[in-house]
Amino acid sequence: MVSADVHIASLPAQMELRRKRHFKLVVIWGVFLVFAAWCVQGTIIADTDWSRIGGRSGVLASVGRYISIDWGLLPELIVPTIETLMMATVGTVLGCVFSLPVAWLGAANVTPSKFVLYPIGRFLMVLSRSVHEIVWALIFVSAVGLGALPGILAIAMRSVGFISKITAEAIENIDAKPVEAIRATGGNEFQVMYFGILPQIYPVVLATVIFEWDINIRRSAVMGLVGAGGLGLLFFRQMNSFNYGGVTMVILAILVLIILGEIVSHYLRRAVI
C-alpha cells in the first residue's frame, strides 16, 4: 500500500521530467533545422545560377544529352580499361611495400624509438590520408610527366596511410607471448617480425590490402582527369569534345570495372577470412 502511494506521488515528477526531455529534444531539432535551412540558403539557393539552368526543361535537355551511347567508342576503351586496372593493382602493391616500414615505425610496441620514430611514422600515416589522390597525381605528373606512372605513384602514396595504420594497429594488438619467446631464445628483430608478428597479422593485413585494391580501382578511374592515364583521360577527352554519348560510354566502362572489382575483392576477402 505504501509503495503504491509512493508511486502515485512520483507520477507528477516523472511527467515533468518527460516534458523537459521533450522540450529539449524539440529545441535541438529546431536548431538543427534552422542551421540546415541556413546552409541550403547560403550554399545552394543563393550560390546557384538558376537562370543558366533554364528551369525543368533545361535540366531535362541537359540530362537527355547523356542518354545516347556512343558504341563506336567501345574499341578505344579496351586499352584504357586495362591500364586503369593495372594502375590500381601496381599502385596497391607498391603502397603495401611502402606501408611496411611506416607501420613498423608507427606501432608503439615494436617501434625503435617511441619519442622520435613513432611520431614520424604516425605523421606519415596522417600525411598520406590527408592529401587527396588527385593532389598526389598532380604532384607526380609535374615531377615525372604524363602517363600511368604518376597515377601509380599517386595511388601508392594514398594507400600508405590506410594500410600502414591498420597494420600498425594489428601489430599493437598481437599476443606478446610468441614475441617474448623468440627474443628469449636469442632471436633477432627480423626473426621476431617474421615468426612472431607476421603470422598473427597476416589475415588482417591481406584483407586490408584487398579492400584497398578495391578502393584504388575507383581512384585510378579518375586519375586521367589530371593526365595520369586510364579511363579518366579518355573521359576528359570526351568531355572536351562535347561527345556526350562518349562520356556515357566511359562512365559505363568505369561502372563495369568497379563492379568486377567488387566481386573479385568480395571473394578474395572471404577466402582470406
N, C-alpha and C positions, 0 to 999 in steps of 0.2 A: 504494500500500500504506500509505504514511504517512497519507494523507488519510483512508483507511478507518479506521485506528486512532484518529485524532483524532475522527472522527465517532462511533465507538463509545464513546470516553471521555466525550464530551459528552452522551450519552444520559441518564445519571443527573441531570445538571444541568438538562436540558430537562424531564425528568419532574418534578423538584422545582419548577421554575417553573410548570408546568401545575397542580400540586397547590395551590400558593399562589394562583394565579389562581382556581381552582375554589373554594377556601376563601373567598377574598374575595367572590366572587360569591354564595356561599351566605349569608355574613354580611349582605351588602347586601339580598338578597331577604328574609332573616329579619327584619331591622329594618323593612323596608317593610311586610311582612305584619303584624307586631306593631303598627305605627303605624296601619295601615288597620283592624285589628280594634279598636283603642282608639277610633278615630274613629267606627266603626259603633256601638260600645257607648255612647259618650257622646252622639252626635247622633241616633241612630235608635232603638236599643233602650230606653235609659233615658229618652229625652225624648218618647216616643210614648205616648199614652193608648190602650193596646191594648184596654181594656175598652169604650171608646167605639166602636171599630171593629166589635166584635161577631163576630170570627172570620171564617172564609171565607164563611159565609152572609151576614154583614153586608156584606162587601165586594162580593159579587155583587149583593146587593139594591141597594146604592148605585149601582153601575155600571149596573144594569138600568134605573134611572130615566131615564138619558140615551139609552137605545136608541130610544125612541119619538121621532118628529119631529113638531113642530107645523107642519104645512104651511099652516095658516091665517095664520101669521106672514109668509108669503112676500111679500105686497104691502107690508108695512111695512119690508122690507129694501131696497127699491129706493133710496129717498132716502138712508138712512144709508150704503149702499154707495157711491153717487156722492159723497157728502160725504167719506167716507174716502179715496177715490181723489183727490179734489180737494185734500184736506189734504196728502196725500203729494206731489202734483205742485207745488202752490204753495209748500209749505214747502221743497221741494228747490230750486226756482228762487230763492226768497228767500235760502236758505242759500248758494247759489252766489254771489249778489251780495255777501253779507256776507263770503264767503271770499276774494274777490279782494284787498281791502286787507290782510287778515290774512296772506295768502300773500306779498304784496309786502313786508310788514314782516318776515316770518319766513324769507325766503330770503337766505342770507348774502351772495350775490354781487350782489344788487340793493337790499338794504335801505338806506334813507338814513342809518341810524346803527347800527353793529354793537354799540355799548355801551349804547344806550338803547332804540331802537325794535325791534331784533332780539329782545332778551329779552321785550319786551312782546308781540310777535307770537307767539313760542313759548309764552308763558304763556296767551294767548287760545286757542291750539290745545289745550293741555292742559286748560284750564278747560272747554271745550266737550265734550271727550271724557270728562271725569271725572264730570260731572253727568249723571245718568240722565234720559232724556226725560220720564219720569213726574214727576220733580222739577221739570224745566223747566215742564211743563204745570201743576203745582200753583202755581208762582210766577206764571205768566201768568194762570191762572184767578183768582187772588186780585187780580191787577192790572187785568184788563180784563173779568172776568166769564165766565160760561159761554158755550159755543158753539164754533164751529170756529176762530175767530180765535186763542185761546190755544193750540190744538193746532197750528196753522200756525206760530206763533212758536216753540213748543217744538221742533218738527221742524227749523225753520230754525237755531235755536241749536245743536241737537245735530249738525246736518250740517256746521257750520262747521269743527269740529275735523278731521274726516276729509278733507273736500275741500281745505281750506287746507293741511293737512300734505302730502298727495300733490302738490298744485300747487307748493308751495314746494320740495319735493324735486326735482320735474321742472324747475323753474327753475334749481336749483343744478347740474343735470346737463346743461344745454344746451351747445351748441357756442358758445364765446365769440367766434369769428371774425366772424359776421354782426353781432353787437352792437358789436364794436370798429370794424367798417367803417362802420356807421351813425353812430356817435359821431365818427369821423374826418372824416366829411363834414359835420359840424355839426348832426346830428340831436338833437332834444331828448329828454327821458325818455319822453314819450308815444310818439314815433316809434320809439324803441328798443324799448319794450314791444310796440307794435302790429306792427312789421315785423320785429323781430329775435328776440323771445321767444315771442310768441303762436303763430306758425306752427310752432315746434318743440314746444310743449307742448300744442297743441290736441287731438291724438288722445288723449293721456293724460288730460287734464282732462275731455274729453267722456265717455270711457269711465268715469271715476271718478264723474261726475255721474249717469250712467245706473245704475251699480251702487248708488250711494247712494239713488237714487229707488226702486230695488227694495227696499232695506232699509227705507226710510221707509214703504212700504205696510204692512209688518208693524208698524212703530211706530205709525202712525196708527190701526191697527185696535184698539189698546188705550187710546188717548187718552181715550175716553169714560168709562173707569173713574174718572177724576177730574173728569168734567164737561166734557171738551173736544170733545164731539160724536162723530159717526160711529157705526160698528158697536159700538164699545166701550160707548157709552152705552146702546144697546139691549141689549147683553149684560148690563150691570149691572142694568137694569130687570127682565130675565127672571130673573136670579138672586134679586133681592129679592122677586119674586112667586112664587118656587119653581116656575116653569114650566120644568121640566127639558127637555121637548121643545122649547121655545123656545130654551133655551140651546144645545141641539144644532143647531138650525137656524141660529143666529147663527154658531156655530163652523164649520159647513159653508160659510156665505157668506164668512167670512173665509178659509177654505181655498181656495175657488174664486178669490177676489180675488188671493190670494198666488200661486196657480198661473198666473193670467193675467199677473200682473206678472213672474213668472219667464220666461214665454215671450216677452213683449214685450221685456224687457231683454236676453234672450239674443240675439235677432235684431238689436236695436239695437247691441249691442256688436260683433257680427260685422260689421255694416255699417260701423262706425267703424274697427275694427281691420283 
